[in-house]
């Protein structure tokens, strides 16, 4: 993350106080009304009239002045704000934290372009791969990631690969990143991207589930357990890098009970991969809710990715303008994106897309749909678009969307938004954080809408990659 300005920050102070209150053991014993009252008493008001609330998932929410709804939104760090107590009724139930969802999990939005993965971490993964890459294909068939590897590659290789790519916050890698090149001999075709950046898709958890569940159904229980152990071992190694750690720790937490009790998911496997997937997610601790959000609620996952993007741009006073520039390049044939953004970003994206009509006040909003103890029923999301109002009662995963709803992004213009020419991150780490956050937001949007991801990446993140191309870590290039 980019460094914050060296001055008093009322948002940081309020956040620290709220976290301490929420993580206090007494929080769990409070009635929902008392929790709402405690949060409402800590609402911040900025000089432009915006009201901010710290709540679920340890993040800030901004109230839309037109209709009073709260939207997930990165706060204006360092901006003056005053605490203005409100009535507890202004705090919707889904915004009330359960407690563990507010545990701060160290993480980073950096892509794997610029700062390389540590040699020690890569070497541990290489040893895992070498020890398991010659397993018989008959025992370990390639039931997932067959589009990545050659047909004679065993599923053990796919298990290590799948854990790496699933755990990565933003799977955009330096073309010479050794963590990828150790898989070179197993690939069935070149990875998407070019010699500089490999723009990899983010696989769903179901890809990892398939490797395991198929072996259970084939009554190859020993092989199934070995595949799970490989995923868990890989995740344990990856947890040392903050670009992997939240998802790596979440994956470890989901798999360790299965390693201790090998028959734990056998019955679920007989009911299909999705039953196993739900069993794994049910074991994921609340502190990792954000890490697995894409597996549960793709719309909220997109909102969180946008939050990360705005935070990664905090080094610049016009961060909303640049965030909108990144978002404006994403395919949105039905103009659905405004429904997922707060009122400030809706205006900024409309300005970045001059060919689209500006949103009217009070339109293009969506109600929150958050998981957790407070989420006891589906929350209806509503859009009021020029084409007419419609509702979505629940968020289907991308895999459940009819194939006819998919829109291609292959036509995406490779020229970045003009505003991005004015974006100059102060250092390589910050540039990598912006690149990763922008790419993660693009992938989250594609997962939500069913749009295809372009194999050569998105123009905005690619433009940031070009800014740090001359600062590669590869010693054969930096000389």
C-alpha positions as CSV (number, residue, x, y, z in Angstrom):
1,X,0.0,0.0,0.0
2,X,1.1,3.6,-0.6
3,X,2.3,5.5,2.4
4,X,-0.3,7.9,4.0
5,X,0.4,11.6,4.4
6,X,2.4,12.4,7.6
7,X,-0.3,14.3,9.4
8,X,-3.1,13.6,11.8
9,X,-5.7,11.4,10.2
10,X,-9.2,11.3,11.9
11,X,-10.1,8.2,9.8
12,X,-7.1,6.3,11.1
13,X,-7.8,7.3,14.6
14,X,-11.5,6.4,14.4
15,X,-10.7,3.1,12.7
16,X,-8.3,2.1,15.4
17,X,-10.8,3.0,18.1
18,X,-13.6,1.1,16.3
19,X,-11.4,-2.0,15.8
20,X,-10.5,-2.1,19.4
21,X,-14.2,-1.9,20.4
22,X,-15.3,-4.5,17.9
23,X,-12.5,-7.0,18.8
24,X,-13.2,-6.7,22.5
25,X,-14.6,-10.0,23.7
26,X,-17.6,-8.1,25.1
27,X,-18.7,-7.1,21.6
28,X,-20.1,-10.6,20.9
29,X,-22.4,-10.3,23.9
30,X,-24.0,-7.0,22.9
31,X,-27.4,-6.9,21.4
32,X,-27.6,-5.9,17.7
33,X,-29.2,-2.6,18.7
34,X,-26.4,-1.8,21.1
35,X,-23.8,-2.6,18.4
36,X,-25.6,-0.3,16.0
37,X,-25.7,2.4,18.6
38,X,-22.0,2.2,19.2
39,X,-21.2,2.4,15.5
40,X,-23.6,5.3,14.9
41,X,-22.0,7.3,17.7
42,X,-18.7,7.1,15.7
43,X,-19.9,8.3,12.3
44,X,-17.5,10.9,10.7
45,X,-18.7,13.9,8.8
46,X,-16.3,15.6,6.3
47,X,-16.4,19.2,5.3
48,X,-18.1,18.4,2.0
49,X,-21.1,16.9,3.9
50,X,-20.2,13.2,3.4
51,X,-21.0,10.8,6.2
52,X,-18.6,7.8,6.8
53,X,-19.2,4.7,8.9
54,X,-16.6,2.1,9.9
55,X,-18.3,-1.3,9.8
56,X,-18.4,-4.8,8.5
57,X,-15.2,-6.4,7.2
58,X,-13.2,-3.7,8.9
59,X,-13.9,-1.2,6.1
60,X,-15.5,2.2,5.6
61,X,-18.9,2.9,4.1
62,X,-20.1,6.2,2.6
63,X,-23.7,7.3,2.8
64,X,-25.4,8.4,-0.5
65,X,-26.9,11.8,0.2
66,X,-29.7,11.2,-2.3
67,X,-31.2,8.1,-0.7
68,X,-29.4,7.4,2.5
69,X,-27.9,4.1,1.4
70,X,-24.4,3.1,2.5
71,X,-21.8,2.1,-0.1
72,X,-18.4,0.4,0.5
73,X,-15.9,3.2,-0.2
74,X,-12.3,3.9,0.7
75,X,-12.2,6.9,3.0
76,X,-10.3,10.2,2.2
77,X,-7.3,9.5,4.4
78,X,-5.9,12.6,6.2
79,X,-8.9,14.7,5.4
80,X,-10.4,16.7,8.3
81,X,-13.6,15.1,9.7
82,X,-15.7,15.5,12.8
83,X,-17.5,12.8,14.8
84,X,-21.2,13.4,14.5
85,X,-23.3,10.9,16.5
86,X,-26.4,9.6,14.7
87,X,-29.4,7.5,15.7
88,X,-28.7,3.7,15.6
89,X,-31.4,3.3,13.0
90,X,-29.1,4.7,10.3
91,X,-26.9,1.6,10.6
92,X,-28.2,-1.3,8.5
93,X,-27.8,-4.8,10.0
94,X,-25.4,-6.0,7.3
95,X,-23.0,-3.2,8.2
96,X,-22.6,-4.4,11.8
97,X,-19.4,-6.4,12.2
98,X,-19.5,-9.8,13.8
99,X,-16.1,-9.3,15.3
100,X,-13.6,-11.5,13.6
101,X,-14.3,-10.0,10.3
102,X,-12.5,-6.9,11.5
103,X,-9.3,-8.6,12.4
104,X,-6.6,-6.9,10.3
105,X,-5.0,-9.5,8.0
106,X,-1.6,-8.2,6.6
107,X,-1.9,-8.1,2.8
108,X,-0.7,-6.3,-0.3
109,X,-2.3,-5.4,-3.6
110,X,1.1,-5.6,-5.4
111,X,1.1,-7.6,-8.5
112,X,4.1,-9.8,-9.2
113,X,5.5,-7.2,-11.6
114,X,8.4,-5.2,-10.3
115,X,9.2,-6.8,-6.8
116,X,9.9,-10.5,-7.4
117,X,8.8,-13.3,-5.2
118,X,11.6,-14.1,-2.6
119,X,14.1,-16.8,-3.8
120,X,13.6,-18.7,-0.6
121,X,9.9,-19.0,-1.2
122,X,10.3,-20.0,-4.8
123,X,12.8,-22.6,-4.0
124,X,10.4,-24.2,-1.5
125,X,7.7,-24.4,-4.1
126,X,10.2,-25.8,-6.7
127,X,11.1,-28.6,-4.3
128,X,7.5,-29.4,-3.8
129,X,7.0,-29.5,-7.5
130,X,10.0,-31.6,-8.2
131,X,9.1,-34.2,-5.6
132,X,5.6,-34.6,-7.1
133,X,5.8,-33.9,-10.9
134,X,6.5,-37.5,-12.0
135,X,3.4,-39.1,-10.4
136,X,1.5,-41.4,-12.8
137,X,-1.2,-39.6,-14.8
138,X,-3.5,-42.6,-14.4
139,X,-3.6,-42.0,-10.7
140,X,-3.5,-38.2,-10.8
141,X,-5.4,-37.2,-14.0
142,X,-5.5,-33.6,-15.1
143,X,-9.1,-32.9,-14.2
144,X,-8.6,-29.2,-13.8
145,X,-6.2,-26.7,-15.5
146,X,-6.1,-28.9,-18.7
147,X,-6.1,-25.7,-20.7
148,X,-2.7,-24.8,-19.0
149,X,-0.7,-28.0,-19.0
150,X,0.2,-30.7,-21.5
151,X,-2.0,-33.9,-21.5
152,X,0.8,-36.0,-20.0
153,X,1.2,-33.8,-16.9
154,X,-0.2,-35.2,-13.6
155,X,-2.7,-33.5,-11.4
156,X,-0.1,-33.0,-8.8
157,X,1.5,-30.3,-10.9
158,X,-1.9,-28.7,-11.3
159,X,-2.5,-28.8,-7.5
160,X,0.7,-26.7,-6.9
161,X,-0.1,-24.4,-9.8
162,X,-3.7,-24.0,-8.8
163,X,-2.8,-23.1,-5.2
164,X,-0.4,-20.4,-6.5
165,X,-2.8,-18.7,-8.9
166,X,-5.8,-19.0,-6.6
167,X,-3.9,-17.5,-3.7
168,X,-2.5,-14.6,-5.6
169,X,-4.2,-11.3,-5.0
170,X,-3.6,-10.2,-8.6
171,X,-2.1,-12.9,-10.8
172,X,-0.1,-10.6,-13.1
173,X,3.5,-11.8,-13.2
174,X,6.8,-10.6,-14.5
175,X,7.5,-12.7,-17.6
176,X,10.8,-13.9,-16.0
177,X,9.3,-14.6,-12.6
178,X,11.0,-17.8,-11.5
179,X,7.9,-18.9,-9.6
180,X,6.3,-19.3,-13.1
181,X,9.3,-20.4,-15.1
182,X,9.7,-23.5,-12.9
183,X,6.4,-24.7,-14.6
184,X,7.7,-24.1,-18.1
185,X,8.4,-27.7,-19.1
186,X,4.8,-28.7,-18.1
187,X,2.9,-26.1,-20.0
188,X,0.8,-27.1,-23.0
189,X,0.9,-23.6,-24.5
190,X,2.4,-20.2,-23.7
191,X,0.8,-18.4,-20.8
192,X,-1.3,-15.4,-21.7
193,X,0.5,-12.1,-22.0
194,X,3.9,-11.3,-23.5
195,X,7.6,-11.5,-22.5
196,X,7.2,-8.8,-20.0
197,X,3.9,-9.6,-18.2
198,X,1.9,-12.8,-17.9
199,X,-1.7,-11.7,-17.4
200,X,-3.2,-14.8,-15.7
201,X,-6.9,-15.4,-15.0
202,X,-7.9,-15.9,-11.4
203,X,-9.3,-19.5,-11.1
204,X,-12.4,-20.2,-9.0
205,X,-12.0,-22.4,-5.9
206,X,-14.0,-25.1,-7.8
207,X,-10.9,-25.8,-9.9
208,X,-9.0,-26.9,-6.8
209,X,-12.1,-28.8,-5.5
210,X,-12.4,-30.8,-8.8
211,X,-8.9,-32.2,-8.4
212,X,-9.8,-33.6,-5.0
213,X,-13.4,-34.6,-5.4
214,X,-12.9,-36.5,-8.7
215,X,-10.4,-38.7,-7.0
216,X,-12.7,-39.4,-4.1
217,X,-15.5,-40.4,-6.5
218,X,-13.0,-42.7,-8.3
219,X,-12.2,-44.3,-4.9
220,X,-8.6,-43.1,-5.1
221,X,-8.7,-41.7,-1.5
222,X,-4.9,-41.7,-1.0
223,X,-4.4,-39.7,-4.2
224,X,-7.2,-37.3,-3.2
225,X,-5.5,-36.7,0.1
226,X,-2.1,-36.2,-1.5
227,X,-3.5,-33.5,-3.8
228,X,-5.0,-31.7,-0.8
229,X,-1.7,-32.0,1.1
230,X,0.1,-30.5,-1.9
231,X,-2.3,-27.5,-2.0
232,X,-2.0,-27.0,1.7
233,X,1.8,-27.2,1.6
234,X,2.0,-24.8,-1.2
235,X,-0.4,-22.4,0.6
236,X,1.7,-22.6,3.7
237,X,4.8,-21.6,1.8
238,X,3.0,-18.8,0.0
239,X,1.7,-17.3,3.2
240,X,5.1,-15.6,3.8
241,X,4.4,-13.2,0.9
242,X,1.7,-10.6,1.7
243,X,0.5,-10.7,-1.9
244,X,-0.5,-14.3,-1.2
245,X,-1.1,-14.4,2.5
246,X,-4.8,-13.7,3.0
247,X,-6.0,-16.4,0.5
248,X,-3.1,-18.7,1.4
249,X,-4.1,-18.7,5.1
250,X,-7.8,-19.1,4.1
251,X,-7.0,-22.1,1.9
252,X,-4.9,-23.6,4.7
253,X,-7.7,-23.2,7.2
254,X,-10.2,-24.9,4.8
255,X,-7.9,-27.8,4.1
256,X,-6.3,-28.6,7.4
257,X,-9.4,-30.2,8.9
258,X,-9.6,-32.5,5.9
259,X,-5.9,-33.6,6.4
260,X,-6.7,-34.4,10.0
261,X,-9.8,-36.4,9.1
262,X,-9.4,-37.8,5.6
263,X,-13.0,-38.9,5.2
264,X,-14.4,-35.5,6.2
265,X,-15.6,-34.5,2.7
266,X,-16.3,-37.9,1.2
267,X,-20.0,-37.7,1.5
268,X,-20.0,-34.1,0.0
269,X,-17.9,-35.4,-2.9
270,X,-20.5,-37.9,-3.8
271,X,-23.0,-35.1,-4.1
272,X,-20.8,-33.2,-6.5
273,X,-18.0,-30.6,-6.6
274,X,-20.3,-27.8,-5.5
275,X,-21.1,-29.6,-2.3
276,X,-17.4,-29.9,-1.5
277,X,-16.8,-26.3,-2.4
278,X,-19.5,-25.2,0.1
279,X,-18.0,-27.5,2.8
280,X,-14.6,-25.9,2.3
281,X,-16.0,-22.3,2.4
282,X,-18.0,-23.2,5.6
283,X,-14.7,-24.0,7.3
284,X,-13.2,-20.6,6.4
285,X,-12.8,-18.4,9.5
286,X,-14.6,-15.0,9.5
287,X,-11.3,-13.2,9.5
288,X,-10.8,-14.3,5.9
289,X,-14.2,-13.4,4.6
290,X,-12.8,-10.7,2.3
291,X,-10.2,-13.2,1.0
292,X,-13.0,-15.6,-0.2
293,X,-15.6,-12.9,-1.0
294,X,-15.4,-13.7,-4.8
295,X,-16.5,-17.3,-4.1
296,X,-19.6,-16.1,-2.2
297,X,-20.7,-12.7,-3.5
298,X,-19.0,-11.6,-6.7
299,X,-20.7,-8.2,-6.6
300,X,-19.3,-7.4,-3.1
301,X,-15.9,-8.8,-4.3
302,X,-15.9,-6.2,-7.0
303,X,-16.7,-3.4,-4.5
304,X,-13.9,-4.5,-2.3
305,X,-11.5,-4.6,-5.2
306,X,-12.5,-1.0,-6.2
307,X,-11.9,0.0,-2.5
308,X,-8.4,-1.5,-2.8
309,X,-7.8,0.4,-6.0
310,X,-8.8,3.7,-4.5
311,X,-6.6,3.0,-1.5
312,X,-3.6,2.1,-3.7
313,X,-4.0,5.5,-5.4
314,X,-4.0,7.4,-2.1
315,X,-0.6,8.9,-2.9
316,X,-2.4,11.2,-5.4
317,X,-5.0,13.9,-4.6
318,X,-7.0,13.0,-7.6
319,X,-7.3,9.3,-6.8
320,X,-11.0,9.1,-7.7
321,X,-10.3,10.5,-11.2
322,X,-7.6,7.8,-11.8
323,X,-9.7,5.0,-10.3
324,X,-12.5,6.0,-12.7
325,X,-10.0,6.0,-15.6
326,X,-9.1,2.3,-14.8
327,X,-12.8,1.4,-14.4
328,X,-13.9,3.1,-17.5
329,X,-12.0,0.7,-19.8
330,X,-13.9,-2.3,-18.5
331,X,-16.6,-3.7,-20.8
332,X,-20.0,-2.6,-19.6
333,X,-22.4,-3.0,-22.5
334,X,-25.5,-2.8,-20.3
335,X,-24.2,0.1,-18.1
336,X,-24.4,-1.9,-15.0
337,X,-21.2,-0.6,-13.3
338,X,-22.8,2.5,-11.7
339,X,-25.0,0.2,-9.5
340,X,-21.9,-1.1,-7.7
341,X,-20.2,2.3,-7.1
342,X,-20.6,5.1,-4.5
343,X,-22.0,8.4,-5.7
344,X,-18.6,10.0,-6.0
345,X,-17.2,7.2,-8.2
346,X,-20.4,7.1,-10.3
347,X,-19.9,10.8,-11.2
348,X,-16.1,10.2,-11.9
349,X,-16.8,7.1,-14.1
350,X,-19.4,9.0,-16.0
351,X,-16.9,11.8,-16.6
352,X,-14.3,9.3,-17.8
353,X,-16.9,7.9,-20.2
354,X,-18.1,11.0,-22.0
355,X,-20.1,9.0,-24.5
356,X,-22.4,7.7,-21.7
357,X,-25.2,9.7,-20.1
358,X,-24.3,11.0,-16.6
359,X,-26.2,9.2,-13.8
360,X,-29.1,11.1,-12.3
361,X,-29.2,11.7,-8.6
362,X,-30.6,8.7,-6.7
363,X,-30.2,6.3,-9.6
364,X,-27.9,3.4,-10.3
365,X,-27.6,2.2,-6.8
366,X,-27.5,-1.2,-5.3
367,X,-28.2,-2.3,-1.8
368,X,-25.5,-4.1,0.2
369,X,-25.4,-7.8,0.1
370,X,-23.0,-8.9,2.8
371,X,-22.4,-12.4,4.3
372,X,-22.0,-13.2,8.0
373,X,-24.0,-13.5,11.1
374,X,-26.0,-10.4,10.3
375,X,-26.8,-11.6,6.8
376,X,-29.9,-13.8,7.5
377,X,-31.7,-13.2,4.2
378,X,-31.0,-12.2,0.7
379,X,-30.9,-8.5,0.2
380,X,-32.4,-7.3,-3.0
381,X,-30.3,-5.2,-5.3
382,X,-32.2,-2.7,-7.4
383,X,-31.2,-0.7,-10.4
384,X,-33.0,2.2,-11.9
385,X,-31.5,2.5,-15.3
386,X,-32.7,4.5,-18.4
387,X,-33.9,1.2,-19.8
388,X,-36.2,0.5,-16.9
389,X,-36.0,-0.8,-13.3
390,X,-35.1,-4.4,-12.6
391,X,-34.0,-6.4,-9.6
392,X,-31.6,-9.2,-8.8
393,X,-32.6,-11.2,-5.7
394,X,-29.2,-12.9,-5.3
395,X,-25.8,-12.9,-6.8
396,X,-25.1,-16.0,-8.9
397,X,-21.5,-17.1,-9.3
398,X,-20.1,-16.5,-12.8
399,X,-20.1,-20.3,-13.4
400,X,-23.9,-20.3,-12.9
401,X,-24.5,-17.6,-15.5
402,X,-25.9,-18.8,-18.8
403,X,-23.2,-18.8,-21.4
404,X,-25.3,-16.5,-23.6
405,X,-24.8,-13.7,-21.1
406,X,-21.0,-13.6,-21.6
407,X,-19.7,-10.6,-23.3
408,X,-16.3,-10.6,-24.9
409,X,-13.6,-8.2,-23.9
410,X,-11.3,-9.1,-26.8
411,X,-12.3,-5.9,-28.5
412,X,-10.9,-3.8,-25.6
413,X,-8.9,-0.8,-26.9
414,X,-5.2,-1.3,-26.0
415,X,-4.7,2.5,-25.5
416,X,-5.1,3.4,-21.8
417,X,-7.4,6.2,-20.7
418,X,-5.8,9.5,-21.4
419,X,-5.9,10.5,-17.7
420,X,-3.5,7.7,-16.9
421,X,-0.7,9.5,-18.7
422,X,-0.7,11.9,-15.8
423,X,-0.4,9.1,-13.2
424,X,3.1,8.7,-11.9
425,X,3.5,6.5,-8.8
426,X,6.4,7.6,-6.7
427,X,8.2,4.2,-6.6
428,X,8.2,0.7,-8.0
429,X,6.4,-0.8,-5.0
430,X,3.6,1.8,-5.3
431,X,3.3,1.2,-9.0
432,X,3.1,-2.5,-8.5
433,X,0.3,-1.9,-5.9
434,X,-1.7,0.2,-8.3
435,X,-1.1,-2.3,-11.1
436,X,-2.3,-5.2,-8.9
437,X,-5.3,-3.4,-7.6
438,X,-6.4,-2.3,-11.1
439,X,-6.0,-5.8,-12.5
440,X,-7.8,-7.4,-9.5
441,X,-10.7,-5.0,-10.0
442,X,-10.9,-5.8,-13.7
443,X,-10.9,-9.6,-13.0
444,X,-13.6,-9.1,-10.3
445,X,-15.7,-7.2,-12.8
446,X,-15.3,-9.9,-15.4
447,X,-16.3,-12.6,-12.8
448,X,-19.4,-10.6,-11.9
449,X,-20.6,-9.8,-15.4
450,X,-19.4,-12.9,-17.3
451,X,-17.2,-10.8,-19.6
452,X,-14.1,-12.5,-21.0
453,X,-10.7,-11.3,-19.9
454,X,-8.3,-10.3,-22.7
455,X,-5.3,-12.5,-23.0
456,X,-3.0,-9.5,-23.4
457,X,-4.3,-7.8,-20.3
458,X,-6.2,-4.5,-19.8
459,X,-4.9,-1.3,-21.1
460,X,-4.7,0.5,-17.8
461,X,-2.7,-2.0,-15.8
462,X,-0.5,-2.6,-18.9
463,X,0.3,1.1,-19.0
464,X,1.4,1.0,-15.4
465,X,3.6,-2.1,-16.1
466,X,5.3,-0.1,-18.9
467,X,6.3,2.6,-16.3
468,X,8.3,0.0,-14.3
469,X,9.6,-2.1,-17.2
470,X,13.1,-0.6,-16.8
471,X,13.1,-1.5,-13.1
472,X,12.8,-5.3,-13.4
473,X,14.3,-7.4,-10.7
474,X,15.7,-9.9,-13.2
475,X,19.5,-9.5,-12.9
476,X,20.0,-10.4,-16.5
477,X,18.0,-7.3,-17.5
478,X,19.0,-4.8,-14.8
479,X,22.6,-4.1,-15.6
